[in-house]
Amino acid sequence: MPQPRPTRHTSADAPSGADANNDLGTLPDWDLTDLYASPDAPDVARDLAFVESACADFAATYEGKLAGLDSEGLLACVRAYEDIERVGGRLMSYAGLRYYQDTMDGERAQFLQNLQEKVTNYTNSLVFFTLELNRLPDQTLDALIAANADLARYRPVFERMRAMRPYQLSDELEKFLHDQSSVGAAAWNKLFDETMAGLTFQPEGEEEMPLEACLNLLTEQDRSKREAAARELARVFGANIKLFARIHNTLAKEKEIEDRWRKMPTPQTGRHLANHVEPEVVEALRNAVVAAYPKLSHRYYELKRKWLGLDMLEVWDRNAPLPMEDNRVVGWAEAKATVLGAYGAFAPKMAEIAEPFFEKGWIDAGVKPGKAPGAFAHPTVTDAHPYVMLNYLGKPRDVMTLAEELGHGVHQVLAAGQGELLSQTPLTLAETASVFGEMLTFRKLLDGAADQAQKKVLL
């Protein structure tokens, strides 16, 4: 039951934005009442009680008995498991989304932690399901699937589970890893998120500002402002280097230990399994990208150096706008019209699916104290709807981020009809949808460019 986590931006890939004094229009906030009315709403206690009892009932009914189920019995088992995933996912989505709105709020952090501990404890009794399923011989599972068309729909779910079969540990160790998950990597990630959200920066000549606003200065026309921002980012990050190093090294060592116990052949194996992609494919992609460095990346930066009239590009010039680019602020209403127009030009249905994100409080767009930096689209659960988080500051690249995250959102809406287990997609597929949404918008802007100079700015 994963929680939402924002995609990180760094000074090398900074989110763009406008000066805080510019009028962006009214930026939307999330309305999370489609999940729960409040943290103390009766529905929260009801659903938590359901997860507790359903997990216990599931274990009592099926643990040690999967091998004896017929196709109808296994279908009922999978559907019961899916119901628990859906209700537990709603709880964790609500707690996680509230937390990322303000990671510095102690009440939100405590609510998330309490829910996470309870759900982790209750779902420990589900660990057997994957382990027992993976012990079924291939011919047995194939026969069960062949005998029941409804069960056959879940074949991709079984295949994902069975991909981990060579790396499965004992039942006792798997339950231990499940129990300690809320105080392992998840806790270190939360510490990092809270630290990043709480950092403040004061570049030379500027007021104190949060991370997003400082990163935004890296897209200023004034080179001195870009340099001041880059140096301030380096100073603040450097002041926190011991904490960041501890987080990084602890996470790396934890992964190394688990990979070693699971006998995974490489550090990348777990990621390849999660992405449902063969290592040979990733290696071929990596080699193709590296081989293209001279004709793409190197040539791009050389052209940019010439256009900027510089002898050498510094790190603070990487996201610099071209000299002919204006500093016009893209208000929220224009951003909405641009993205919906691009989606609608491809297919009216796509714009229709995206419209409620703007109208019903499914987007949280503004930069606010304590809010997690970055952006994400979180699907929540299939009987609700996705939510999109942005840190919108009003330059063209922010519009592209909106288009990208809405690409995720549209995909998640369309996938929801597959059910809780089948709607889950690996990163490789999910990013295809987001890049598609972004490219639709980019092509729309490029086609509407008035002259070659505008096209050069967009490219």
Secondary structure, 3 states (H helix, E strand, C coil): CCCCCCECCCHHHCCCCCCCCCCCCCCCCCCHHHCCCCCCCHHHHHHHHHHHHHHHHHHHHHCCCHHHCCHHHHHHHHHHHHHHHHHHHHHHHHHHHHHHHCCCCHHHHHHHHHHHHHHHHHHHHHHHHHHHHHHCCHHHHHHHHHCCHHHHCCHHHHHHHHHCHHHCCCHHHHHHHHHHHHHCHHHHHHHHHHHHHHCEECCCCCCCEEHHHHHHHHHCCCHHHHHHHHHHHHHHHHHCHHHHHHHHHHHHHHHHHHHHHHCCCCCCHHHHHHHCCCHHHHHHHHHHHHHCCHHHHHHHHHHHHHHHCCCCCCHHHCCCCCCCCCCCCCCHHHHHHHHHHHHHHHCHHHHHHHHHHHHCCCEECCCCCCCCCCEEEECCCCCCCCEEECCCCCCHHHHHHHHHHHHHHHHHHHHHHHCCCCCCCCHHHHHHHHHHHHHHHHHHHHHCCCCHHHHHHHC
